[in-house]
Amino acid sequence: MQRAIVVYFLTEKKNNLDELNQLLSEGWRVVSQEPMSGSQSNASMSLVILEK
């Protein structure tokens, strides 16, 4: 089973790294990661494909 999530990091308080860390602690593993661009914000974003 695979799952895709967009991981974003704007600041130390505005990010969803907790969501990614929770999935990893549940046994999901990263299959691939691709940076995303085109945003007008200062956020760093990445498409992460997970597999369990």
Summary of the structure (lengths in Angstrom):
residues: 52
radius of gyration: 11.5
end to end distance: 5.6
largest distance: 33.8
contacts: 115
relative contact order: 0.41
helix: 17%
strand: 48%
